[in-house]
Amino acid sequence: MIIENTTPIAALTVGDLKELLRELGIQPKTEAVKSVSGGPRRYVYGLKGIQSLFSCSHLTAQRYKDSFLKPAIMQQGRKIVIDADQAIELFKTHKDGNNG
């Protein structure tokens, strides 16, 4: 496909868009922070992120946030960012401690 200035964005395929961005010299940002395992860190955001990570209710996510997940959470005001890998490790330790 020939992309001209009059070509609607909606008419582009993902491949067309990637090619156009490469031609313009725009590179995607890469995650510079690495996890302990060496791979890129994964983050979830807010109580909804905790809910999806652990498949739990809003109330349970709030309890987790206020207790054993504290070391994995960065919060400023209402913004909550959770290191998902660290949260999973804390969850395992918490569960082992309660069930052991």
Secondary structure, DSSP 8 states (H G I E B T S, - for coil): ----TTS-GGG--HHHHHHHHHHTT--------B-TTSSB--EEEHHHHHHHHHT--HHHHHHHHHTTTGGGEEEETTEEEEEHHHHHHHHHHHHHHHH-
